[in-house]
């Protein structure tokens, strides 16, 4: 996903969900226009999505009035016949966010309902499932390469490994690694061909194992300096023999039990993160279950609530530690300066989520069956 742009021509976005959510939560100017639309309907190609957006922009222009029509100009460029390339690279849904000096495009990997909203803030609730379970790390290990990734939502970035050996040679030196990687020649595989075979079964003789453990202990020690937050789960990628050795050498408290098998040198950063996400899901499911159990334990103590009239003022004050939202719920109204909910058309669950995230709380957008008491909304208060 792209970062915020000041009316730039549309380009294919880079996924950076966490940065963009921060930007959406603190829009610098008003009004804020949020547009959501599905982009892959019925396999019909590019034209229907462009037509949908064109119609949604007409609705937005009517609500904005002629005085602010220029606000929509960056999105209008997307419906021009000359920008077909943009539509060929879309996912299942798309979010567009416009404000004075701001144009943000968010590809969404699932279908969303058509929606045009405008007001003093952006509407973010349809994006909440993109947050997934939370951030995690992927450590790609081979004899030739050490690569560390951090995944947050759909954003993947490489972590600078200053002070961490990047290969077996860098960790142990050329002389040692030459001995480890010695090979002998097997019978020719064909005329003039000779096959290199490493000593031991998969490089698993005792000398090889001892040196690899030295390598991995140095990598792990370096990671201890790089990863200040060691509470995030770590997924390993590499051949099974190496991953088992690293697990025995590592002191990281949250190494996933299952890794990404195979040589990671052949996989890009995004593909490694994609394969890792299902492996960390149990970690984050447990986290959500722990929060739900804490909610149940504190029920009736004044630390929990199912009532939007209580949750909204608490969220505005930064009192909400965790918020559960039913993805199918729809609560409308307006939250007044008097701290009360009044009749109106605003998405109150979106407002609660916005304030909770902006003040450092956690939001779980889940099916109703996973909300405590199967309510529309449930909040766990910090105090």
C-alpha positions in Angstrom: 0.0 0.0 0.0 1.3 3.5 -0.7 2.1 6.2 1.6 0.1 9.5 1.6 0.6 11.4 -1.6 -0.2 15.1 -2.4 -2.2 14.8 -5.6 0.3 12.7 -7.4 -0.5 10.7 -10.6 -1.7 7.2 -9.7 0.9 4.5 -9.5 0.8 0.9 -8.4 1.0 1.1 -4.6 3.4 -0.5 -2.2 1.8 -2.3 0.8 2.5 -0.2 4.0 -0.6 -0.7 6.1 0.6 0.3 9.5 2.1 3.6 8.2 -1.1 4.4 6.2 -3.4 3.6 9.1 -1.5 6.1 11.2 -1.9 8.7 8.4 -5.6 7.9 8.1 -6.1 8.3 11.8 -4.5 11.8 11.7 -5.8 13.4 8.5 -4.3 16.9 8.3 -7.3 18.6 6.7 -11.0 18.4 6.1 -13.3 17.2 4.5 -12.2 13.5 4.4 -13.7 11.4 1.6 -13.5 7.5 1.9 -14.5 5.4 -1.1 -14.7 1.6 -1.1 -15.5 -0.6 -4.0 -15.1 -4.2 -5.2 -12.7 -4.5 -8.1 -12.9 -8.2 -9.3 -16.6 -8.8 -9.9 -17.7 -12.0 -11.7 -14.4 -12.2 -13.5 -15.6 -9.5 -15.8 -12.3 -7.7 -16.3 -11.3 -4.1 -15.7 -14.2 -2.0 -17.2 -16.9 -2.7 -14.5 -14.6 -1.6 -11.7 -13.8 1.6 -13.5 -17.5 2.2 -14.1 -18.3 1.6 -10.5 -15.7 4.1 -9.4 -17.0 6.6 -11.9 -20.5 6.3 -10.4 -19.2 6.6 -6.9 -17.3 9.7 -7.7 -20.5 11.2 -9.1 -22.1 10.6 -5.7 -19.2 12.1 -3.9 -19.2 15.2 -6.1 -22.9 15.7 -5.5 -22.3 15.6 -1.7 -19.2 17.8 -1.8 -20.7 20.5 -4.0 -19.0 22.4 -6.8 -16.8 24.4 -4.4 -14.8 21.2 -3.5 -15.0 19.2 -6.7 -11.3 19.6 -7.2 -10.7 17.4 -4.2 -11.7 14.3 -6.3 -9.4 15.1 -9.2 -6.7 12.4 -8.3 -9.4 9.7 -8.2 -11.0 11.0 -11.4 -7.7 10.2 -13.1 -8.2 6.5 -12.3 -11.3 6.3 -14.4 -9.7 7.8 -17.5 -9.2 5.3 -20.4 -5.5 6.0 -20.3 -5.0 4.4 -16.9 -5.9 0.8 -17.6 -2.6 -0.5 -16.1 -3.8 0.5 -12.7 -6.9 -1.7 -12.9 -5.0 -4.7 -14.3 -3.1 -5.0 -11.0 -5.9 -4.7 -8.5 -6.9 -7.2 -5.9 -10.5 -8.0 -4.8 -11.3 -4.6 -3.4 -10.0 -1.0 -3.3 -10.1 1.8 -0.8 -9.5 5.5 -1.9 -9.0 8.3 0.6 -9.0 11.9 -0.3 -8.6 15.1 1.7 -7.0 18.5 0.9 -3.5 17.6 -0.2 -4.0 13.9 0.4 -4.6 10.9 -1.9 -4.2 7.4 -0.6 -4.9 4.1 -2.5 -5.4 0.9 -0.5 -5.6 -2.5 -2.4 -7.8 -4.9 -0.4 -7.4 -8.7 -0.9 -11.1 -9.4 -0.3 -14.4 -8.0 -1.6 -15.9 -4.9 0.0 -19.2 -3.2 -0.3 -19.5 -0.1 -2.4 -19.4 2.9 0.0 -18.9 6.6 -0.1 -18.3 8.4 3.3 -17.3 11.9 4.0 -16.8 13.9 7.2 -14.1 15.1 9.6 -12.2 11.8 9.5 -11.6 8.8 7.2 -13.6 5.6 7.6 -11.3 2.7 8.3 -13.5 -0.1 9.5 -13.4 -2.1 6.2 -9.6 -2.1 6.5 -9.4 -3.7 10.0 -9.3 -7.3 8.8 -6.0 -6.4 6.9 -4.3 -5.9 10.3 -4.4 -9.7 10.6 -3.2 -11.2 13.9 -0.3 -8.7 14.4 3.3 -8.2 13.5 5.8 -11.1 13.2 9.3 -11.8 12.0 10.6 -14.3 9.4 14.3 -15.5 9.6 15.5 -17.0 6.4 18.6 -19.2 7.1 21.0 -21.0 4.8 24.8 -21.4 4.8 25.1 -18.6 2.3 22.5 -16.1 3.6 20.8 -14.7 6.7 17.7 -12.6 6.0 15.3 -11.1 8.6 11.9 -9.8 7.7 9.3 -7.9 9.7 5.7 -8.3 8.5 3.0 -5.9 9.8 -0.4 -6.4 8.2 0.4 -6.6 4.5 3.6 -4.6 4.8 6.9 -6.5 4.6 10.3 -4.9 5.2 13.9 -6.2 5.6 15.4 -5.6 9.0 18.9 -4.2 9.0 21.2 -6.9 10.4 24.1 -4.8 11.6 26.3 -6.9 13.9 24.7 -10.2 12.7 26.7 -12.5 10.5 25.1 -12.8 7.1 26.6 -16.2 6.2 28.6 -19.1 7.4 31.7 -17.7 5.9 31.2 -14.3 7.7 30.5 -16.1 11.0 33.3 -18.6 11.1 35.9 -17.6 8.4 36.9 -18.9 5.1 39.2 -21.7 6.4 36.6 -23.3 8.7 33.8 -23.1 6.1 36.1 -24.6 3.4 36.5 -27.7 5.6 32.8 -27.9 6.4 31.9 -27.7 2.7 34.4 -30.3 1.5 33.0 -32.7 -1.0 34.0 -35.9 -2.6 33.4 -37.0 -6.2 30.8 -39.7 -6.8 30.5 -41.8 -9.9 30.1 -39.7 -13.1 26.5 -39.0 -13.9 27.3 -38.9 -17.6 30.1 -38.5 -20.0 32.5 -35.9 -18.5 30.2 -35.2 -15.6 31.1 -35.5 -11.9 28.7 -35.0 -9.0 29.6 -33.1 -5.8 28.4 -34.9 -2.7 28.8 -33.4 0.7 30.3 -35.5 3.5 27.9 -36.8 6.0 24.1 -37.2 5.6 22.9 -33.8 4.5 26.0 -32.2 6.0 25.1 -33.8 9.3 28.4 -35.3 10.6 29.5 -34.2 14.1 32.1 -31.6 12.9 29.7 -30.0 10.6 27.0 -30.0 13.3 29.3 -28.4 15.8 30.4 -25.6 13.4 26.8 -24.9 12.3 25.8 -24.6 15.9 28.6 -22.1 16.4 27.2 -20.2 13.4 23.7 -20.2 14.6 24.6 -19.1 18.2 26.4 -16.1 16.7 23.4 -15.3 14.5 21.1 -15.7 17.5 23.3 -13.5 19.7 23.2 -10.8 17.0 19.5 -11.0 16.7 19.2 -10.4 20.5 20.7 -6.9 19.8 18.6 -6.3 16.6 15.3 -7.5 17.9 14.6 -5.2 20.9 11.0 -6.6 21.0 11.4 -10.3 21.3 7.7 -10.8 22.1 6.9 -11.1 18.4 6.7 -14.6 17.0 9.6 -15.7 14.8 9.1 -18.0 11.8 12.1 -19.8 10.4 12.7 -20.6 6.7 15.3 -23.1 5.5 16.0 -26.8 5.1 14.8 -28.9 8.1 18.2 -29.9 9.3 19.4 -26.3 9.6 16.1 -25.1 11.3 16.3 -27.9 13.9 19.9 -26.8 14.7 18.9 -23.2 15.0 16.1 -24.0 17.3 18.5 -25.8 19.6 20.9 -22.8 19.5 18.3 -20.0 19.8 17.1 -18.3 23.0 14.3 -16.5 21.2 11.1 -17.1 23.3 8.6 -17.4 20.4 10.0 -19.5 17.6 7.1 -21.0 15.7 7.0 -24.8 15.9 6.6 -25.2 12.1 8.9 -23.5 9.6 9.0 -22.8 5.9 10.8 -25.8 4.4 13.3 -25.5 1.6 16.0 -23.2 0.5 14.8 -19.7 1.2 17.4 -18.1 -1.2 14.9 -18.9 -4.0 12.0 -17.1 -2.3 11.3 -13.3 -2.3 10.4 -11.4 0.8 6.7 -11.1 0.1 6.4 -14.9 -0.6 8.2 -15.8 2.6 5.8 -13.5 4.6 2.8 -15.0 2.7 3.9 -18.6 3.7 4.6 -17.5 7.2 1.2 -15.9 8.0 -0.7 -19.2 8.5 2.1 -20.5 10.8 1.7 -17.5 13.2 -2.1 -17.5 13.2 -2.2 -19.9 16.3 0.0 -17.4 18.2 -2.4 -14.5 17.5 -5.5 -16.6 18.0 -4.2 -17.5 21.4 -3.6 -13.8 22.1 -7.2 -13.0 21.1 -8.5 -15.9 23.2 -6.4 -14.7 26.2 -8.0 -11.2 25.8 -11.4 -12.7 25.6 -10.8 -14.8 28.7 -9.6 -11.7 30.6 -12.7 -9.9 29.4 -14.8 -12.8 30.9 -12.9 -12.7 34.1 -13.4 -9.0 34.6 -17.1 -9.0 33.5 -19.2 -7.1 36.1 -16.2 -5.3 37.6 -16.6 -2.1 35.6 -13.7 -2.9 33.4 -15.8 -4.2 30.5 -18.7 -3.0 28.5 -21.0 -4.1 25.6 -22.7 -0.7 25.3 -21.6 1.8 22.6 -22.8 4.7 24.8 -20.2 3.7 27.4 -17.5 2.5 25.0 -17.3 5.7 22.8 -16.4 8.1 25.6 -14.0 5.6 27.1 -12.3 5.2 23.6 -12.0 9.0 23.2 -10.3 9.2 26.6 -7.8 6.4 25.7 -9.4 4.0 28.3 -10.0 1.1 25.9 -7.3 -1.5 25.9 -9.0 -4.0 23.5 -12.1 -3.6 21.3 -14.0 -6.5 19.8 -16.2 -5.6 16.7 -18.6 -7.8 14.9 -17.8 -7.5 11.2 -21.5 -7.7 10.3 -22.8 -5.2 12.8 -24.1 -1.7 11.9 -24.6 0.9 14.6 -25.3 4.4 13.4 -25.6 7.7 15.3 -23.5 10.7 16.3 -21.3 11.3 19.3 -21.8 14.8 20.7 -19.5 17.1 22.6 -21.7 16.3 25.6 -20.3 12.7 25.6 -23.6 11.2 24.5 -24.8 9.3 21.5 -27.5 11.1 19.5 -29.4 10.1 16.4 -27.4 10.5 13.2 -25.8 8.6 10.3 -22.2 8.1 11.4 -20.7 4.6 11.8 -20.2 4.5 15.5 -18.2 1.2 15.5 -15.8 2.8 13.0 -15.5 5.8 15.4 -14.8 3.5 18.3 -12.1 1.6 16.3 -10.5 4.9 15.2 -10.1 6.3 18.7 -9.0 2.9 20.1 -6.2 2.5 17.5 -5.2 6.1 17.7 -4.7 5.8 21.5 -2.7 2.6 21.4 -5.4 0.0 21.9 -6.0 -3.2 20.0 -9.0 -3.8 17.7 -10.3 -7.3 16.8 -12.7 -7.2 13.8 -14.1 -10.7 14.0 -17.4 -12.6 13.3 -20.1 -12.1 15.9 -19.5 -15.6 17.3 -16.0 -14.5 18.4 -17.2 -11.3 20.2 -17.8 -11.8 23.9 -21.4 -12.7 24.5 -21.8 -12.5 20.6 -22.5 -8.8 21.0 -22.1 -6.1 18.3 -19.2 -4.6 20.2 -17.3 -5.3 23.4 -14.6 -3.3 25.1 -12.0 -4.2 27.8 -11.0 -1.0 29.7 -7.4 -0.3 30.9 -8.8 0.9 34.3 
